[in-house]
Amino acid sequence: MPGSPPDPVDATRRVPPPGALLITFLTVFIDLLGFAIVLPVMPRQAGPYLAALGLSEAASGAVIGLLFSSFSLMQFVFSPVWGRVSDRVGRRPVLLLSLAGSVVFYALYGLAVSLPPEHAGWALGLMLLSRVGAGIAGASVGTAAAVIADCTTPANRARGMALIGIAFGAGFTLGPLVAYVGLRAFSARPWGVGVLASLLSAVALGLAVAVFRETRDPANKAGKDFFSVERSARVLALPAVGTLVLAYFTAIFAFANFESTLARLTDKAFGMGDDDNFLVFAAIGAVLVAAGGSYRPLAKRLPESRLLATGIVLMVLGLAGVGGVAWLVYARGGAGGDTALRWAFYAASALAVWGFAFVNPSVSALISRHADPARQGEVLGVNQSFASLGRILGPLSGSLLFSLHASRVLPLVVAVAALVPLLGLVPRVERADAAGRRSEGS
């Protein structure tokens, strides 16, 4: 909260404990890897089981939608829980439990897709269980952000939070590539994708057990209650924090409209096949990594509120540009082979992704500044919970809107329309940021 005394950890832990930031990076990376690794392959792997059950196209689409959304739904429910638990018992147990859960549930996914079609019901049930479990295990991004808050001063917190953005990008880059390798290397063994993700999680777990030490200051121990709706509501009622959570939710919702329809858009507009789509998703992840790298030096010289505003503007321009390209392809009767249009699509997509990469660490750093030191995990967990809600509603909106017009631009129109009002909230965020900085300096 503005005016709160500086976090005691800030005065003593300007250099993070050995391994703290590495394990934080790996935890977020594994979370996004698990999401991205199934994004391009899950519909294909679920297809034979859906066909064996004789489901209609609409019913099959609903099942696939459930498999995707269950992951984010669990993150929505459990992010505040894990954040509050980490405030009470420490960050280390939560992060270790998260990585252990990833080992188990990605392996379970590999088992599920190995079952023969005559066991379609069991296969789909285990796939759903694996996604639910992976979502619960992966609902620790708020706790990871709390580790960074523990280990950084307010002045360099944004640079620390940028590591989470880089981890998001790395997971999103390697997820499709791991899926590609898994499908190619284990073409006769569909369990390959799940097993690779499980093995990577196991490596991260082993490193965490060996090197990660607790970062939460014992003086900032939270109360005994691990979670309550009332406490989460009080977090949202904080003027600065509530505004920032709303901004983050909206940015996630807008980006998810684009992200969830991207593979279908490249197919309809440019005729890209599966292999090309793997590369497109990997390229998006690479842009996220590059943008996260550029954010860190900028955060030394510019306030987080300014970088947040820059990110929103870049997202608006980029998503509007993608929509413009899609409309031109439609207006020209399917000119997807036009090289100039294709490069315009790549450039606009990169602009949108670059902007999104600026929004993520800016919001996390600003929220951390306004949070009670004893509630870092809880407050950042609530923020990640609403980010997960955006990842539920965004794909749902995009999937419903995509087929309503042959131009395929409606998801992008909705995304831009959702983002533009955020620009009106930026001055409020800047005033709260300036007040917080004055409080820290007094």
ABEGO torsion letter per residue (X at the ends): XBGBBBBAAAAABABBBBGAAAAAAAAAAAAAAAAAAAAAAAAAAAAAAAAAAGBBAAAAAAAAAAAAAAAAAAAAAAAAAAAAAAAAAEAAAAAAAAAAAAAAAAAAAAAAAABBAAAAAAAAAAAAAAAAAAAAAAAAAAAAAAAAAAABBAAAAAAAAAAAAAAAAAAAAAAAAAAAAAAAAAAABAAAAAAAAAAAAAAAAAAAAAABBBABBAAABBBABABBAAAAAAAAABAAAAAAAAAAAAAAAAAAAAAAAAAAAAAAAAGBBAAAAAAAAAAAAAAAAAAAAAAAAAAAABBAAAAAAAAAAAAAAAAAAAAAAAAAAAAAGGAAABAAAAAAAAAAAAAAAAAAAAAAAAAAAAAAAABBAAAAAAAAAAAAAAAAAAAAAAAAAAAAAAAABAAGAAAAAAAAAAAAAAAAAAAAAAAAAAAAAAAAAX
